[in-house]
Amino acid sequence: MLLNDCRKHHKRKNEVKIPVDLNALMYWGATILRGFYQAMNDSVKAYKCENILNQWRDAATAVMWHDEVGSWLDFYMINNIKKD
Protein backbone atom coordinates (compact mmCIF):
# COMPACT_ATOMS: atom_id res chain seq x y z
CA MET A 1 0.00 0.00 0.00
CA LEU A 2 2.77 2.44 0.90
CA LEU A 3 4.59 1.57 -2.32
CA ASN A 4 1.45 2.31 -4.34
CA ASP A 5 1.06 5.69 -2.59
CA CYS A 6 4.69 6.52 -3.37
CA ARG A 7 4.23 5.58 -7.02
CA LYS A 8 1.12 7.75 -7.32
CA HIS A 9 2.92 10.73 -5.76
CA HIS A 10 5.99 10.20 -7.95
CA LYS A 11 3.84 10.00 -11.08
CA ARG A 12 1.92 13.17 -10.21
CA LYS A 13 5.11 15.05 -9.40
CA ASN A 14 6.75 14.08 -12.70
CA GLU A 15 3.68 14.84 -14.80
CA VAL A 16 3.85 18.53 -13.96
CA LYS A 17 7.58 19.14 -14.53
CA ILE A 18 9.24 19.42 -17.94
CA PRO A 19 12.98 19.03 -17.20
CA VAL A 20 15.28 21.06 -19.41
CA ASP A 21 18.19 18.62 -19.03
CA LEU A 22 16.15 15.67 -20.29
CA ASN A 23 14.98 17.71 -23.28
CA ALA A 24 18.58 18.68 -24.01
CA LEU A 25 19.67 15.02 -23.99
CA MET A 26 16.79 14.00 -26.24
CA TYR A 27 17.60 16.83 -28.65
CA TRP A 28 21.26 15.79 -28.67
CA GLY A 29 20.26 12.18 -29.40
CA ALA A 30 18.08 13.29 -32.31
CA THR A 31 21.00 15.37 -33.62
CA ILE A 32 23.23 12.28 -33.56
CA LEU A 33 20.53 10.27 -35.34
CA ARG A 34 20.30 12.95 -38.04
CA GLY A 35 24.08 12.70 -38.46
CA PHE A 36 23.86 8.95 -38.93
CA TYR A 37 21.20 9.37 -41.61
CA GLN A 38 23.35 11.96 -43.35
CA ALA A 39 26.37 9.64 -43.19
CA MET A 40 24.28 6.86 -44.75
CA ASN A 41 23.10 9.27 -47.47
CA ASP A 42 19.48 8.85 -46.40
CA SER A 43 18.42 12.42 -47.10
CA VAL A 44 14.70 11.73 -46.55
CA LYS A 45 15.19 10.54 -42.96
CA ALA A 46 17.83 13.20 -42.30
CA TYR A 47 15.36 15.84 -43.50
CA LYS A 48 12.64 14.43 -41.22
CA CYS A 49 15.04 14.57 -38.28
CA GLU A 50 15.96 18.14 -39.17
CA ASN A 51 12.29 19.16 -39.15
CA ILE A 52 11.70 17.46 -35.81
CA LEU A 53 14.80 19.12 -34.36
CA ASN A 54 13.64 22.55 -35.52
CA GLN A 55 10.16 22.04 -34.07
CA TRP A 56 11.60 20.68 -30.83
CA ARG A 57 14.02 23.63 -30.50
CA ASP A 58 11.26 26.15 -31.11
CA ALA A 59 8.90 24.48 -28.63
CA ALA A 60 11.58 24.13 -25.95
CA THR A 61 12.61 27.74 -26.43
CA ALA A 62 9.03 28.94 -26.10
CA VAL A 63 8.46 26.94 -22.93
CA MET A 64 11.83 26.79 -21.14
CA TRP A 65 13.93 29.80 -22.17
CA HIS A 66 13.89 32.57 -19.55
CA ASP A 67 14.89 35.96 -20.99
CA GLU A 68 15.40 37.67 -17.63
CA VAL A 69 17.80 34.99 -16.40
CA GLY A 70 19.32 34.33 -19.82
CA SER A 71 19.11 30.59 -19.30
CA TRP A 72 17.04 27.46 -19.88
CA LEU A 73 14.91 26.50 -16.88
CA ASP A 74 12.67 23.58 -15.98
CA PHE A 75 9.01 24.30 -16.63
CA TYR A 76 6.29 23.43 -14.12
CA MET A 77 2.96 22.95 -15.88
CA ILE A 78 0.72 23.18 -12.81
CA ASN A 79 1.96 26.68 -11.91
CA ASN A 80 2.93 27.72 -15.45
CA ILE A 81 6.36 28.84 -14.19
CA LYS A 82 10.00 28.35 -15.14
CA LYS A 83 12.42 27.68 -12.32
CA ASP A 84 15.78 26.13 -11.49
DRENPA-3360 file (N, C-alpha, C; in nm, 2 decimals, always signed):
BEGIN
1 = MLLNDCRK = +0.08/-0.12/+0.00/+0.00/+0.00/+0.00/+0.09/+0.13/+0.00 ~ +0.19/+0.13/+0.09/+0.28/+0.24/+0.09/+0.35/+0.26/-0.04 ~ +0.39/+0.15/-0.10/+0.46/+0.16/-0.23/+0.37/+0.22/-0.34 ~ +0.24/+0.18/-0.34/+0.14/+0.23/-0.43/+0.13/+0.38/-0.41 ~ +0.12/+0.43/-0.29/+0.11/+0.57/-0.26/+0.23/+0.64/-0.31 ~ +0.35/+0.59/-0.29/+0.47/+0.65/-0.34/+0.47/+0.66/-0.49 ~ +0.43/+0.56/-0.56/+0.42/+0.56/-0.70/+0.33/+0.66/-0.75 ~ +0.21/+0.67/-0.69/+0.11/+0.77/-0.73/+0.17/+0.91/-0.72;
9 = HHKRKNEV = +0.23/+0.94/-0.60/+0.29/+1.07/-0.58/+0.40/+1.10/-0.68 ~ +0.49/+1.00/-0.70/+0.60/+1.02/-0.79/+0.55/+1.05/-0.93 ~ +0.44/+0.98/-0.98/+0.38/+1.00/-1.11/+0.33/+1.14/-1.12 ~ +0.25/+1.18/-1.02/+0.19/+1.32/-1.02/+0.30/+1.42/-1.02 ~ +0.40/+1.41/-0.95/+0.51/+1.50/-0.94/+0.58/+1.52/-1.07 ~ +0.61/+1.41/-1.14/+0.68/+1.41/-1.27/+0.59/+1.45/-1.38 ~ +0.46/+1.44/-1.37/+0.37/+1.48/-1.48/+0.37/+1.64/-1.49 ~ +0.40/+1.71/-1.39/+0.39/+1.85/-1.40/+0.52/+1.92/-1.43;
17 = KIPVDLNA = +0.63/+1.85/-1.43/+0.76/+1.91/-1.45/+0.81/+1.87/-1.59 ~ +0.86/+1.97/-1.67/+0.92/+1.94/-1.79/+1.07/+1.98/-1.77 ~ +1.16/+1.88/-1.75/+1.30/+1.90/-1.72/+1.38/+1.94/-1.84 ~ +1.45/+2.05/-1.83/+1.53/+2.11/-1.94/+1.64/+2.01/-1.97 ~ +1.70/+1.95/-1.87/+1.82/+1.86/-1.90/+1.78/+1.74/-1.98 ~ +1.66/+1.68/-1.95/+1.61/+1.57/-2.03/+1.59/+1.61/-2.17 ~ +1.53/+1.72/-2.19/+1.50/+1.77/-2.33/+1.63/+1.80/-2.40 ~ +1.73/+1.85/-2.34/+1.86/+1.87/-2.40/+1.92/+1.74/-2.45;
25 = LMYWGATI = +1.91/+1.63/-2.36/+1.97/+1.50/-2.40/+1.89/+1.44/-2.52 ~ +1.76/+1.45/-2.52/+1.68/+1.40/-2.62/+1.71/+1.47/-2.75 ~ +1.73/+1.60/-2.75/+1.76/+1.68/-2.86/+1.90/+1.64/-2.92 ~ +1.99/+1.62/-2.83/+2.13/+1.58/-2.87/+2.12/+1.44/-2.94 ~ +2.04/+1.35/-2.88/+2.03/+1.22/-2.94/+1.97/+1.23/-3.08 ~ +1.87/+1.31/-3.10/+1.81/+1.33/-3.23/+1.91/+1.39/-3.33 ~ +2.00/+1.48/-3.28/+2.10/+1.54/-3.36/+2.20/+1.43/-3.41 ~ +2.23/+1.34/-3.32/+2.32/+1.23/-3.36/+2.25/+1.14/-3.46;
33 = LRGFYQAM = +2.13/+1.11/-3.44/+2.05/+1.03/-3.53/+2.05/+1.09/-3.67 ~ +2.03/+1.22/-3.68/+2.03/+1.29/-3.80/+2.17/+1.28/-3.87 ~ +2.27/+1.29/-3.79/+2.41/+1.27/-3.85/+2.43/+1.13/-3.91 ~ +2.38/+1.03/-3.84/+2.39/+0.89/-3.89/+2.31/+0.88/-4.03 ~ +2.19/+0.94/-4.03/+2.12/+0.94/-4.16/+2.20/+1.01/-4.27 ~ +2.26/+1.12/-4.24/+2.34/+1.20/-4.34/+2.46/+1.11/-4.38 ~ +2.52/+1.05/-4.29/+2.64/+0.96/-4.32/+2.60/+0.85/-4.41 ~ +2.48/+0.80/-4.39/+2.43/+0.69/-4.48/+2.36/+0.74/-4.60;
41 = NDSVKAYK = +2.37/+0.86/-4.63/+2.31/+0.93/-4.75/+2.16/+0.90/-4.76 ~ +2.09/+0.90/-4.64/+1.95/+0.89/-4.64/+1.89/+1.02/-4.62 ~ +1.88/+1.10/-4.72/+1.84/+1.24/-4.71/+1.70/+1.26/-4.66 ~ +1.61/+1.16/-4.70/+1.47/+1.17/-4.65/+1.46/+1.17/-4.50 ~ +1.52/+1.07/-4.44/+1.52/+1.05/-4.30/+1.60/+1.17/-4.23 ~ +1.71/+1.21/-4.29/+1.78/+1.32/-4.23/+1.70/+1.45/-4.23 ~ +1.62/+1.47/-4.34/+1.54/+1.58/-4.35/+1.42/+1.58/-4.25 ~ +1.37/+1.46/-4.22/+1.26/+1.44/-4.12/+1.32/+1.48/-3.98;
49 = CENILNQW = +1.44/+1.43/-3.96/+1.50/+1.46/-3.83/+1.53/+1.61/-3.81 ~ +1.57/+1.67/-3.92/+1.60/+1.81/-3.92/+1.47/+1.89/-3.88 ~ +1.36/+1.85/-3.94/+1.23/+1.92/-3.92/+1.19/+1.90/-3.77 ~ +1.20/+1.77/-3.72/+1.17/+1.75/-3.58/+1.26/+1.83/-3.49 ~ +1.39/+1.83/-3.52/+1.48/+1.91/-3.44/+1.44/+2.06/-3.43 ~ +1.40/+2.11/-3.55/+1.36/+2.25/-3.55/+1.24/+2.28/-3.47 ~ +1.14/+2.19/-3.48/+1.02/+2.20/-3.41/+1.04/+2.19/-3.26 ~ +1.13/+2.09/-3.22/+1.16/+2.07/-3.08/+1.23/+2.19/-3.02;
57 = RDAATAVM = +1.33/+2.24/-3.10/+1.40/+2.36/-3.05/+1.31/+2.48/-3.03 ~ +1.22/+2.50/-3.12/+1.13/+2.62/-3.11/+1.03/+2.60/-2.99 ~ +0.98/+2.47/-2.97/+0.89/+2.45/-2.86/+0.96/+2.46/-2.73 ~ +1.08/+2.40/-2.72/+1.16/+2.41/-2.60/+1.19/+2.56/-2.56 ~ +1.23/+2.63/-2.66/+1.26/+2.77/-2.64/+1.14/+2.85/-2.59 ~ +1.03/+2.82/-2.65/+0.90/+2.89/-2.61/+0.87/+2.86/-2.47 ~ +0.89/+2.74/-2.43/+0.85/+2.69/-2.29/+0.95/+2.71/-2.19 ~ +1.08/+2.69/-2.22/+1.18/+2.68/-2.11/+1.29/+2.79/-2.11;
65 = WHDEVGSW = +1.29/+2.87/-2.22/+1.39/+2.98/-2.22/+1.34/+3.09/-2.13 ~ +1.43/+3.15/-2.04/+1.39/+3.26/-1.95/+1.48/+3.38/-1.99 ~ +1.42/+3.48/-2.05/+1.49/+3.60/-2.10/+1.56/+3.67/-1.98 ~ +1.49/+3.69/-1.87/+1.54/+3.77/-1.76/+1.66/+3.70/-1.70 ~ +1.67/+3.57/-1.70/+1.78/+3.50/-1.64/+1.89/+3.47/-1.75 ~ +1.84/+3.46/-1.87/+1.93/+3.43/-1.98/+1.98/+3.29/-1.98 ~ +1.88/+3.20/-1.94/+1.91/+3.06/-1.93/+1.79/+2.97/-1.96 ~ +1.81/+2.84/-1.98/+1.70/+2.75/-1.99/+1.67/+2.70/-1.85;
73 = LDFYMINN = +1.54/+2.69/-1.82/+1.49/+2.65/-1.69/+1.39/+2.54/-1.70 ~ +1.38/+2.46/-1.60/+1.27/+2.36/-1.60/+1.13/+2.43/-1.60 ~ +1.03/+2.37/-1.66/+0.90/+2.43/-1.66/+0.80/+2.35/-1.58 ~ +0.73/+2.41/-1.50/+0.63/+2.34/-1.41/+0.49/+2.38/-1.47 ~ +0.42/+2.27/-1.52/+0.30/+2.30/-1.59/+0.18/+2.34/-1.49 ~ +0.18/+2.28/-1.37/+0.07/+2.32/-1.28/+0.07/+2.47/-1.25 ~ +0.19/+2.53/-1.23/+0.20/+2.67/-1.19/+0.23/+2.76/-1.31 ~ +0.26/+2.70/-1.42/+0.29/+2.77/-1.54/+0.41/+2.86/-1.52;
81 = IKKD = +0.52/+2.81/-1.45/+0.64/+2.88/-1.42/+0.76/+2.81/-1.46 ~ +0.87/+2.89/-1.48/+1.00/+2.83/-1.51/+1.08/+2.86/-1.39 ~ +1.15/+2.75/-1.35/+1.24/+2.77/-1.23/+1.35/+2.67/-1.23 ~ +1.46/+2.70/-1.16/+1.58/+2.61/-1.15/+1.55/+2.49/-1.07;
% end
